[in-house]
Amino acid sequence: MEFIIGVGSAIVSRLAEYTVVLARRLCHYTSDVDNLRAQVQQLNDSRQNVQGQVDEASGKGEDIHDEVQNWLTRARGISQGAEDFLNNNPDRADIRCCNVQIPNLVSWRKLSREARQMVEDLQREIQAAQGFDAVASRPALHTSIAMRGDYENFDSRTMILEKIMKALHDRNITRIGVYGMGGSGKTMLAKEVARRATEAKLFTEVAMTTVSQTPDFIRMQQDVAEKIKLDIGVLHGVPARADRLQRQLKKEKSILIILDDIWEEINLIEVGIHLENEGCKILMTSRSQDVLGSMGTVENFQVADLPAKEAMSFFKTIVEQLPIL
């Protein structure tokens, strides 16, 4: 009798422990899912607000900023992924046994973790939307300089450009660096390299993304993915996107990725753009040659200030193109 009572007490004790754990997990799971729903709604509100501003600006003939367009695409994919999760996954939190629903603690924990990761992604995009000072700007003056893509051919720049293009043809050089002070024209030079590489069909694809002082890996991944027609918006978190992006890039026979405005060393493997294929290259720009060295560049080219004669010529060209008021 005492044995039976002991066994019964043990069973009751275990059931009590299970019930406590069940209640705690259920509470966390419900809270995480509710929070996810709230963040999805908040991001959708932000998307609607930004899209409204974009539509209004487009109606005025203004140029929509690339970062805003990229954000709308990114936010749409993340929001859709979260909504799919909410519509499909909660029903899998339980298992059936003999036509009876039994709480699945392992599933609850996994789904809670996924929900929290998606909340982080959603919050990041919500915060990004709040950082837009403006979604568009008035079109730039259509000067002869602007018509050439904001690039002006100077002897000093032409020499550097030719050296970079030569390095792109060298099969032994996979990482090229361009460095110089802020405002020296590194970005314009990189864009001209991209234009010429595209026209010459040196690569099947040319992708360019800005790193900046505060790198946004999600945006960088999206910029590259869009050029190779890869949809990673439904994936959650930098690691998952990096894995998918890296696997796709390994299939590319030739691609040029331009990383503009690098302030400090970044791990390209973590971002998912570590190119190893022959024929695939990375061009990086930075204010620091040391930073480029830490990124593994083989050839580095300095963009110095324009010589006085070229600077004066450029200034006169700008002044001549200004409208007379």
ABEGO torsion letter per residue (X at the ends): XAAAAAAAAAAAAAAAAAAAAAAAAAAAAAAAAAAAAAAAAAAAAAAAAAAAAAAAAAAAGBBBBAAAAAAAAAAAAAAAAAAAAAAAAAAAABBBBGGBBBBBAAAAAAAAAAAAAAAAAAAAAAAAAAABABABBBBBBBBAAAAAGGBBBBAAAAAAAAAAAAAAABAABABBBBBEBBGAGAAAAAAAAAAAAAAAGABABBBBBBAEABBBAAAAAAAAAAAAGBBAAABBEAAAAAAAAAAAAAABABBBBBBBGBABBBBAAAAGABBABBGBBBBBBBABAAAAAAAGBABBBBBBBBBAAAAAAAAAAAAAABBBX
